[in-house]
Amino acid sequence: MNIVWAALVIVAVAAIAVAAMLVVRRRSPDGSWYSDSDRAAGIFGVIATGFSVLLGFLIFLAFESYDASRAGAETEAMVVAQQIQTAQMLPPEVGAELTGGLVCYARSVIHWEWPLMEDGSLDDAINPWGVAMFRTLQGVDLTTPVEEAAYGKWLDQTSAREEARQGRIHGAAGVMPTPLWIAVFLLAAILLAFVLGFADSGERAVVQGLFMGSVVGVMVTMLLLLNFLDDPFHGGVGGLQPEAMGRTERLIDQQLDVLAAELVLPCDAVGEPT
């Protein structure tokens, strides 16, 4: 979510809650609706603690998913750059084809997979260039110990790349199941209803409004943070972007310049097959 819209949502919801508190305050007795404020405060503490513990646990869970997606994207990009070097140790015709496949793989991640992750529609789709590189290796003829070692290293790096890719796309669908969202909003509603019971016609309206506004502001801020961590792929502030793979794409170009390798790439600038 855009940070400006998030701020507007917080202000709007807090304003509505403050208005509700002031309306209830007009009809509330002096000293609030609760005859025993200490006992009501104790119950309020229990409800607030349950809400905060659940919300804190969910934020921690969502942050782990966010961090796993970030780490997966960085690891995947690093392995792709390493595989470029490994490909040069394989037979020339196979190495050139694999190098072109890696370039197209990087481009497809940036221009094809990332928009799908932002939409939440990537699901279990495989990267076609990963399949193409696998087919390239089938039936390869290895004639030297260096090529055999490079072949084994390539397979290890492919496994690492695919594992990192799974870590990257894990957070695209979100880790928060619907029952947890229902539980969080239900607890929030109960907490707000209980706060309305503290409406006191004998206390100044500013204090009552500040009481309700601060509680609602904190709650909405935490819920928005949870939503942000549960949906890390977006164009807003803090959203995950394909920066690591973009650096790898530029690094590949530099590596190919050093190796003086001229490739005929099987894809266009956005990773689409030509």
N, C-alpha and C positions, 0 to 999 in steps of 0.2 A: 504494500500500500504506500502511496505517496505520502511523505512526511507532512505535507501541508494538509492533505485530506485527513490524516490521522489526528492532527491537532484540532481540526474543525469538528471531527466526530467527538473527541474528548470534551471540547467546550460545549457542543450542542447537547450531548447526553447529560453532562453535569448541570447545564442550565435547566433542562427539563426536570431533573431530579430536585434541584433547588426550588423550582416553582411548585412542584408537588409538595415539598416540605412546608413551604409557606402557606399553601392552601390548607393543608391539614392543621397547621399551627393555629389558624384562625378559629377553629372549632375545638381545639385541644384544651383541656383544663390546665390550670396553673400547676406546674410541676411535672408535666408530661402525662401520658396515658397510664403509665405504670405507677401503682401506689407504692411499690418498693423498688426504688431506683437501683439499690445495690444488688438485689437479686436479679433484676433485669439486665444490669451491666454484666453480671456473671454469665448469664445465658448468652448474651451478645458475644462475650469473649469466646465461648465454646463454638458458636456458629462461625464467627470470624476466623478462629483458629482452624477449623475444619476446611473452610474455603481456602485459606492461605496455604495450608499444607498441600491440599490437592492441586491448587494452581501452581505452587512452587515445584511440585513433582512433575507436572505436565510440561512446565517450561524447561526443566532440566532434560526431560525426555526429548522434547522438540529440539533443544539446542544440540544434543548429541547427534540427532539426525542431520541437522544443519551442518555441523562440523564434519560429519562423515561425508556429506555430499561435497563440501569444499575440499577436504583432503583427497577424496577420490578423483576429483577433477584435476588437481595438481599432480597426483601420482600418475594418472593416465597420460597427461601431457608429457611428463618427464620420461615415461617408458617409451612413448612414441618417438621422442628425440633419440633415445638410446637405440631403438630398433633400426633407425636409419644407419647407424654405424655398423650394427650387426649385419645388415643386409649387404653391405659392401664386401663382406667376407664370404658370401655365398657365390655360387657360379654366376658369372656376369649377366647372363640373360635372365636368370631368376632374380638376382639382386636388383637389377634395374626395374623389373616389374613390381617387386615388393616395395621399392623406394617410391615409385609412383603411387602405389596403393596406400602407403602411409601418408603421403601428401594429401591425397583425396580423402583419406579417413579424417585427418585433422580438419580439413575444410568442411566436411559433412557434419562433424561435431559442432562446429561454430555456427554454420548457416542452416543446418537442417534439424539436428537433434535439439539444440538449445531452444528454438522457438516452440518445439513440441513439448519440451519440459515446462516451459512457462505456461503453456495451455493445459498442462496435465494430461496430454494425450499420447505421450511416448509409449506408455504401457510396457509391453514385452517385446517391442520391435527391435530387431537386431540391426546392426550397422552393416549395410551391404558390402562395404569395402573390407570389413573383417572377414566376411565369407569369401570374397574374391581373393584375398591374400592366402587364406587356407587352401583354396583350390590351386593356387600357384605352386604351393609346396608339394602337392601330391605328385608322386612320381619323379621328384627331383633326383638327379644323378650326382652323388657326392664322390669326388675322386681324391681328395686330399684330407689329411687330418685337420687342417684349419677349417675346411668347409664342414666337416663333421662336427667340430666343436661349435662352429657358428650356428649350425642347424639346431643343436641341442639348446644353445643359448637363446635362439629365436623362439623356440617353443616355450621356454621358461618365461621369457618376456611377454609372449602372447598371453599366457595364463595370468601374469601380473596385470597386464593391460585390461583384460576382460574383468578381472576382479575389481580393479579400480573403477571401471565403467559402471559396474553394478553398484558400487558404493556411491557413485555420482548420481545415478538415476533413482536411488532408493528414496531420496527425500522429495522427488518430484510429485509423487502421489500423496504425500503427507503421512504422518504417523499417528494422527489423532483420529480414532474411530468415532463415529457419530454418538454412541452412548456417552462417551466422555464429554463431548461438547454439551450434550443435554444435561449431564450432571453438573457441569460448571455453571451453566446459565440458570439452572434450577436453584443451586445454592446461592448464586448472586441475587436472584429474585427474592429468596427467603431473607437474605441478609438486608436487602434494601427495605423490605416490608417491616422488618424488625426495627430498623433505624427510624422509620416514620413514626413508630410508637414513642420515640423520644421527643416528638414535637411538643413544645412547651410555650404556651401563650404568655407566660410570665418572663420569658427570656427574650432578649432583643432579636429582631429578625435577622440582623447581620450575622450574629453568632450561629443561629440555627441554619442559615444558608451556608455558612462556612463549614459547619459540621457535615451537612449532607454533601456539599460540593466536593470536599476533600476526599470523603469516602468513595464517592462515585468516580471521581477523577482517577484515583489510584486503581480502582477495579477495572475501569475501561482501559487505562494504559497497559495494565498487565494482560488483559485479554487481547489487545491489539498486538502486544509483543508476542504472545503465544501464537496468534494467527500468522505473524510475520515469520517466526521460526518454523512453523509448520508448512509454510509455502515459500521456500528460499529462492526460487527461481522467478525473478521479476525484475523490471527495470527501475524500481524505486531505490531509495537510499538503503544500502546494505544488501541488496539483492545480489545473488551469485551470477557472475557474468563469465563468459569463456575467455577470460584474460590469460590464464595459464596456457590454453591451447593456442591462443593467438601468439603468445611469445614463442611457443614451440614451432609454429608455422614459420615465423621469421627466422628462428634458429636453424630450421631445416634448409631454408634458402641460403643461409650463410655456410652451412656445412657443404651443401652441393657446390657452392662457389669455390670453397677450399679444395674439394675433391675434383673440381673441374668436370663435373658430371653434367651431361646434357640429356635431359629426359623429355620424352614425349608423354605428357600426362594424359591419363585416360578420363579426365574430368575437367569441368570448367572451374571458374573462380569460386563457386559456391559448393563444389563437391558433387555436382550432377554429372553422371556419365555422359561422355561425348560420343 
